[in-house]
Amino acid sequence: MYLLWVGDDKKLSQPGAQPLIFLLYTAGVTALAIPAMASVADTALWDDDVIAMGNALIIIPSLMLIHSVSGRLHSLTWSIYWVWSLLFLGLAPAYQLGAGRFPWGARPSDDEVGTAQQIILAMHVVVVVAYAIRVWSRRQPTDGDKADATDRGLRESTRLRKLMLFLIFAHVAVAVMFTVLMGTAMFSGRFAFQAQLGARGGIPGFGTMYFFSNAGAMAIPAMAIVLKKKGLDLPGAAIFLSIVMSFVVTNPLIGSRFLTGSFLVAVVAAAFSANVRRFIPGGLVLAFVTIFPTLDILRGDGTGAARVELSGPAKSLLTFDFDAFEMLTRQVMMDGDIGAGLPGRVELLIAPFFRWIPVLSQMVQGDASGPVVARSTGMSYTNVSMPLWGEANLIGSWVGLVIAFTALGILLGSTHSLIHSRSIFGALIEFPVAALLFIILRGSLYEVLGYLLLVVGMAWFLARAERLDRAEPVEVEPKYHIVAPRTRRN
């Protein structure tokens, strides 16, 4: 058997698995790409440049996804980046351009659509370059990485064990308190959940409690599973309790399929073996193009789908869930002109950071880029997201784009190269970051940056605890040899 359902990652790949994975992904991606490319090619609504770049936005992510999942070393974060790009900025725009309509009814010109496509393609290049440089710079592990790679085991890492247990029980306690305060609203649909959030908002520390219960769910169970598989002595009951409470606070009835999905991806990826994880991107693609749009029935407030049903890409990718390309195009249509009375670029830049600081959060309340673009372009519904491409362009134009996607490429490259050298830090952040990428790329940073910073911060402290334990000399009991007395020969 090449593939193990659940297991450790001492061997990151098994010989013979990659050809099978390559063939399966090639067949699946081809089956999705050809109809989408035919859809945009058959229309006379757009000029040849738009059609050509639309095809490129499908071909490039398709090839990169196949390469990432079938390589000798697999980085889930790198695969997720290309999954998201293929779905939301490749296949979905192709069907929308072919149908001549966008989810929110935008009517951009050929030039505006072309500019949006150029932004996406250019930032793919920036991400690849930054990713490659970061990976190549870490091809030779440092002395610290080599110490990790030789791995004397984590059983002696008492600091790491104590800190991980503290995080587990602290998160469980906060999640329980949050659930008790929310009561039945946790399971009564999005409308009831949001109403109860507002009613409890006056309780001191309630916002921090809400944030930590959700953000912790994205990382703490997955990190605990990873460390358990690496040999750290963590009670299975504590990990199970962490998983249960994390599911409770992110359950689909609170109204966020992306939040629920991110938690599940992180936990499942941590539990599965390295080769089985290669199938997670394919499973996500299949779910998004068939059933995901109708899962909003779980909102429970009557605003979602009437029933859960399967559909094909030509139908599902025209829904509001796949509005990322339209929102980027709307941002291009603004031509830098933010509507009167709306937050400016400086406010939009600092809002994702200030939002998570209790004494400063009120200053930037609601300063997300999606609603700003929606109001500036005359949308009647303004509670929308803004993909990272559009957000970076809105705040900093091409300079902002290059900075944002260079940083993203470095983050993804660091994750991959650190896993290559068996770093505890890389192993800890890989699955939470992969799970959060769906929200990070969808936007806006106002909604998710705090989650990412918490994940990185917790992983850093855990890795530091492990390094401190590893730096301590290992006490070795002296060995005594009893030498028999020599007998004199007569």
C-alpha positions in Angstrom: 0.0 0.0 0.0 1.4 3.4 -1.1 -1.2 5.4 0.8 -1.9 5.4 4.5 -5.2 6.9 5.8 -3.8 8.2 9.0 -0.1 8.0 10.0 3.1 9.8 10.7 5.1 11.9 8.3 8.6 10.5 8.9 8.5 9.6 5.2 7.1 12.6 3.3 6.5 10.5 0.2 6.2 6.9 -0.8 7.8 5.8 -4.1 5.2 5.0 -6.7 2.4 7.2 -5.4 3.3 10.3 -7.5 2.6 8.8 -10.9 -0.9 7.7 -9.9 -1.6 11.1 -8.4 -0.2 12.9 -11.5 -2.6 10.9 -13.7 -5.6 11.4 -11.5 -5.1 15.1 -11.2 -4.3 15.6 -14.9 -7.5 13.8 -15.9 -9.6 15.7 -13.4 -8.2 19.1 -14.2 -8.5 18.6 -17.9 -12.2 17.6 -17.5 -12.8 20.9 -15.8 -10.6 23.1 -17.9 -11.7 22.2 -21.4 -15.5 23.0 -21.0 -14.6 26.3 -19.2 -12.2 27.4 -22.0 -14.8 26.4 -24.6 -17.4 28.5 -22.8 -15.4 31.7 -23.1 -14.1 30.9 -26.5 -17.6 30.5 -28.0 -18.8 34.0 -27.0 -18.4 37.0 -29.2 -18.9 39.4 -26.2 -15.1 39.9 -25.6 -12.1 40.7 -27.6 -9.4 38.1 -28.4 -7.0 39.4 -25.7 -9.6 38.9 -23.0 -10.3 35.4 -24.2 -6.6 34.5 -24.5 -5.8 35.8 -20.9 -9.0 34.0 -19.7 -7.5 30.7 -21.0 -4.2 31.5 -19.4 -5.9 32.0 -16.0 -7.1 28.4 -16.3 -4.0 26.8 -17.8 -1.4 28.2 -15.5 -3.1 27.3 -12.2 -4.0 23.9 -13.6 -0.4 23.1 -14.4 0.9 24.4 -11.1 -1.7 22.4 -9.2 -0.7 19.2 -10.9 2.9 19.9 -10.4 2.5 20.8 -6.7 0.5 17.6 -5.7 2.6 15.2 -7.7 6.1 16.4 -6.7 8.4 14.5 -4.4 7.7 16.9 -1.6 4.1 18.2 -1.2 3.2 21.5 0.4 -0.5 21.8 1.1 -0.3 25.6 1.3 1.2 25.8 -2.2 -1.5 23.5 -3.6 -4.3 25.5 -1.9 -3.1 28.7 -3.5 -3.4 27.2 -7.0 -6.8 25.5 -6.1 -8.2 28.9 -5.1 -6.7 30.6 -8.2 -8.1 28.0 -10.5 -11.6 28.0 -9.0 -12.2 31.7 -8.3 -10.0 33.4 -10.8 -9.9 30.9 -13.6 -12.9 28.6 -14.1 -15.5 30.9 -12.6 -14.5 34.0 -14.7 -14.5 31.8 -17.8 -18.1 30.7 -17.3 -19.2 34.2 -16.3 -17.5 35.8 -19.3 -19.0 33.1 -21.5 -22.5 33.7 -20.1 -22.0 37.5 -20.4 -23.1 38.1 -16.8 -21.4 38.5 -13.4 -23.0 37.5 -10.1 -23.6 41.1 -9.0 -24.4 42.5 -12.4 -21.3 44.4 -13.2 -20.8 45.6 -16.8 -17.1 46.2 -17.3 -15.5 47.1 -20.6 -13.0 44.9 -22.4 -10.1 47.1 -21.1 -11.3 46.8 -17.5 -11.6 43.0 -17.7 -8.2 42.9 -19.4 -6.6 45.0 -16.7 -8.0 42.7 -14.0 -6.7 39.6 -15.8 -3.3 41.3 -16.2 -3.2 41.9 -12.4 -3.9 38.3 -11.6 -1.3 37.0 -14.1 1.4 39.4 -13.0 0.8 38.5 -9.3 1.1 34.8 -10.1 4.5 35.5 -11.5 5.4 37.5 -8.3 4.2 34.7 -6.0 6.1 32.0 -8.0 9.4 34.1 -7.9 9.1 34.9 -4.2 8.2 31.3 -3.4 11.1 29.9 -5.4 13.7 32.3 -4.0 12.5 31.4 -0.4 12.7 27.7 -1.1 16.1 27.8 -2.8 17.5 29.9 0.0 16.7 27.1 2.5 17.8 24.1 0.4 20.7 23.6 2.7 19.3 23.3 6.3 20.9 25.4 9.0 22.4 23.7 12.0 19.2 24.2 13.9 17.2 22.6 11.1 19.6 19.6 11.0 19.1 19.2 14.7 15.4 19.0 14.1 15.9 16.6 11.2 18.0 14.2 13.3 15.2 14.4 15.8 15.9 12.9 19.2 12.2 12.9 19.7 9.8 15.3 21.5 9.1 13.1 24.5 11.7 15.0 26.6 10.4 18.4 25.5 8.7 19.4 28.8 8.3 23.1 27.9 6.6 22.3 24.6 4.3 19.8 26.3 3.3 22.2 29.0 2.7 25.1 26.6 0.7 23.0 24.2 -1.5 21.7 27.0 -2.0 25.2 28.3 -3.1 26.4 24.8 -5.5 23.4 24.5 -7.2 23.9 27.9 -7.2 27.7 27.6 -9.0 27.4 24.3 -11.4 24.8 25.5 -12.3 27.0 28.5 -12.8 30.1 26.4 -14.9 28.1 23.8 -17.1 26.7 26.6 -17.7 30.2 28.1 -18.5 31.6 24.7 -20.9 28.8 23.9 -22.6 29.2 27.3 -23.0 33.0 26.7 -24.4 32.5 23.2 -26.8 29.7 24.3 -29.1 28.2 21.7 -28.1 30.9 19.2 -25.1 28.8 18.4 -27.4 26.3 16.6 -30.3 28.5 15.5 -28.9 30.0 12.2 -26.9 33.0 11.2 -29.6 35.6 12.0 -30.0 34.4 15.6 -26.2 34.1 16.0 -25.5 37.6 14.8 -28.3 39.0 16.9 -27.0 37.3 20.0 -23.4 38.5 19.2 -24.7 42.1 19.2 -26.6 41.6 22.5 -23.5 40.2 24.2 -21.2 42.8 22.8 -21.3 44.9 26.0 -19.7 42.2 28.1 -16.1 43.1 28.9 -13.7 40.9 26.9 -16.5 39.3 24.9 -15.0 40.3 21.5 -11.6 38.8 22.5 -13.4 35.7 23.6 -15.2 35.4 20.3 -11.9 35.9 18.4 -9.9 33.4 20.4 -12.5 30.7 20.3 -12.7 30.9 16.5 -9.1 31.6 15.6 -7.9 29.0 18.1 -10.1 26.5 16.4 -8.2 27.0 13.2 -4.9 26.1 14.7 -4.8 24.5 18.2 -6.4 21.1 17.4 -4.2 20.7 14.3 -1.0 21.7 16.1 -1.8 19.2 18.9 -2.3 16.4 16.4 0.9 17.2 14.6 2.9 17.2 17.8 1.2 14.0 19.0 2.2 12.3 15.7 5.8 13.5 16.2 6.0 11.8 19.6 5.0 14.5 22.1 3.2 13.0 25.0 -0.2 14.7 24.8 -3.4 13.0 26.2 -5.7 11.9 23.4 -8.7 12.9 25.5 -7.5 16.5 25.6 -7.0 16.6 21.8 -10.5 15.1 21.3 -12.0 17.7 23.6 -10.2 20.4 21.7 -11.6 19.1 18.4 -15.1 18.9 19.7 -15.2 22.4 21.1 -13.6 23.8 18.0 -16.3 22.3 15.9 -19.0 23.7 18.2 -17.7 27.3 17.9 -17.2 27.0 14.1 -20.3 24.8 13.3 -22.0 25.6 10.0 -25.2 27.0 11.7 -23.3 30.1 12.7 -23.5 31.1 9.0 -19.9 30.8 7.7 -19.1 27.8 5.4 -15.6 29.1 5.0 -14.9 29.1 8.7 -16.3 25.6 9.2 -14.4 24.4 6.2 -11.2 25.9 7.3 -11.4 24.2 10.7 -12.1 20.8 9.0 -9.3 21.2 6.5 -6.8 22.0 9.2 -7.8 19.0 11.4 -8.1 16.5 8.5 -4.8 17.5 7.0 -3.0 17.2 10.3 -4.5 13.7 10.9 -3.9 12.3 7.4 -0.6 10.9 6.2 1.6 12.9 3.8 0.4 11.0 0.7 -3.3 11.1 1.5 -3.0 14.9 2.0 -2.2 15.1 -1.7 -5.9 14.3 -2.4 -7.3 17.1 -0.2 -6.9 19.8 -3.0 -8.7 17.6 -5.4 -11.5 16.9 -3.0 -11.9 20.7 -2.4 -12.1 21.4 -6.1 -14.8 18.7 -6.5 -16.8 20.1 -3.5 -16.7 23.7 -4.7 -17.8 23.0 -8.2 -20.6 20.6 -7.3 -22.2 21.2 -3.9 -20.6 24.1 -2.1 -23.1 26.9 -3.3 -26.1 25.0 -1.8 -24.5 24.4 1.5 -25.6 27.8 2.6 -28.9 26.1 3.5 -27.1 25.4 6.8 -27.4 29.1 7.7 -30.8 28.1 9.0 -32.3 31.6 8.5 -34.1 31.1 5.2 -31.6 33.2 3.2 -29.7 30.3 1.7 -30.5 27.6 -0.8 -33.8 25.8 -0.6 -32.1 22.3 -0.5 -28.7 20.7 -0.9 -28.1 19.5 -4.4 -25.4 18.6 -6.8 -24.8 20.8 -9.9 -22.1 21.2 -12.6 -19.5 23.9 -12.9 -21.4 25.7 -15.6 -24.1 26.4 -13.0 -22.4 26.5 -9.7 -19.6 28.9 -10.8 -22.1 31.6 -11.8 -23.4 32.0 -8.2 -22.6 34.8 -5.7 -20.0 32.6 -3.9 -17.7 33.0 -7.0 -17.8 36.8 -7.2 -14.0 37.3 -6.7 -13.2 38.2 -10.3 -16.1 40.6 -10.5 -15.1 42.3 -7.3 -11.6 42.7 -8.6 -13.0 44.1 -11.9 -15.2 46.5 -10.0 -12.1 47.7 -8.1 -10.4 48.3 -11.5 -13.6 50.2 -12.7 -13.2 52.6 -9.8 -9.9 53.9 -11.4 -8.7 54.9 -7.9 -11.7 57.0 -7.1 -13.1 56.0 -3.6 -16.6 57.3 -2.9 -17.1 60.3 -0.7 -17.4 59.6 3.0 -15.8 56.2 2.7 -12.6 55.1 4.4 -9.4 56.1 2.5 -6.4 54.1 1.7 -4.6 54.8 4.9 -7.7 53.7 6.9 -8.0 50.5 4.8 -4.3 49.8 5.4 -4.4 50.0 9.2 -7.8 48.6 9.7 -6.8 44.9 9.5 -4.3 45.5 12.3 -6.2 47.9 14.5 -9.3 45.7 14.4 -7.8 43.1 16.7 -6.5 45.6 19.3 -9.4 46.2 21.8 -8.6 49.9 22.5 -8.3 50.7 18.8 -10.9 48.5 17.2 -13.7 51.1 17.4 -11.6 53.5 15.3 -11.7 51.2 12.2 -15.1 49.5 12.8 -16.4 48.2 9.4 -13.4 49.6 7.4 -13.2 46.6 5.1 -12.3 47.0 1.4 -15.2 44.9 0.1 -18.0 47.3 1.2 -15.9 50.3 0.1 -15.7 49.0 -3.5 -19.4 48.0 -3.4 -20.5 51.4 -2.4 -18.1 53.2 -4.8 -19.5 51.2 -7.7 -23.2 51.5 -6.8 -24.0 48.0 -5.5 -27.2 47.7 -3.5 -25.8 44.8 -1.4 -22.5 45.9 0.2 -21.6 43.0 2.6 -19.2 41.5 0.1 -15.6 40.3 0.2 -12.6 41.6 -1.8 -9.9 39.2 -3.1 -6.4 40.0 -2.1 -5.6 41.1 -5.6 -8.2 43.8 -5.5 -7.5 44.8 -1.9 -3.8 45.3 -2.6 -4.5 47.2 -5.8 -7.0 49.5 -4.0 -4.6 50.4 -1.2 -1.3 50.6 -3.0 -1.8 50.1 -6.7 1.1 48.1 -8.4 3.5 48.8 -5.5 1.0 47.5 -3.1 0.3 44.4 -5.3 4.0 43.6 -5.5 4.6 44.0 -1.7 1.5 41.9 -0.8 2.2 39.0 -3.1 5.9 39.0 -2.4 5.0 38.6 1.3 2.6 35.9 0.4 5.1 34.0 -1.7 7.7 34.2 1.1 5.1 32.9 3.6 4.2 29.9 1.3 7.9 29.3 0.5 8.9 29.4 4.1 6.3 26.9 5.0 7.4 24.5 2.4 11.2 24.8 2.9 10.8 24.6 6.7 8.9 21.3 6.4 11.7 20.1 4.1 14.1 20.6 6.9 11.7 19.1 9.5 11.3 22.3 11.4 8.7 22.2 14.2 7.6 25.8 13.3 7.0 24.8 9.7 5.1 21.7 10.7 2.9 23.7 13.1 1.9 26.4 10.7 1.5 24.4 7.5 -2.1 23.1 8.0 -3.6 26.1 9.8 -2.2 28.5 7.1 -3.4 26.2 4.3 -6.9 26.2 5.8 -6.9 30.0 6.3 -5.7 30.6 2.7 -9.2 30.2 1.4 -10.3 33.2 3.6 -7.1 35.2 3.1 -7.3 35.0 -0.7 -11.0 35.6 -0.7 -10.6 38.6 1.5 -10.8 40.9 3.1 -7.7 41.1 5.3 -9.9 43.1 7.7 -11.7 39.8 8.5 -8.8 37.3 8.7 -5.4 39.0 9.4 -5.8 38.5 13.2 -6.4 34.8 12.7 -3.1 34.5 10.7 -1.1 36.5 13.2 -2.4 34.4 16.0 -1.4 31.2 14.2 2.1 32.4 13.5 2.5 33.7 17.0 1.4 30.5 18.7 3.6 28.4 16.4 6.6 30.7 17.1 6.2 30.3 20.9 5.8 26.5 20.6 8.8 26.2 18.4 10.8 28.3 20.8 9.9 26.1 23.7 11.0 23.0 21.7 14.3 24.7 20.9 15.0 25.6 24.5 14.4 22.0 25.5 16.6 20.7 22.7 19.4 23.2 23.7 19.7 21.7 27.2 22.3 19.0 27.5 21.0 15.5 27.8 22.0 13.8 31.0 23.7 10.5 30.3 24.2 8.1 33.2 27.8 7.1 33.5 28.6 3.5 32.5 30.7 1.5 35.0 32.7 -1.5 33.8 33.6 -4.2 36.3 37.0 -5.6 35.5 37.7 -9.0 36.8 41.0 -9.3 38.7 43.8 -10.9 36.8 45.0 -14.2 38.0 48.8 -14.8 38.1 50.0 -17.7 36.1 52.2 -20.0 37.9 
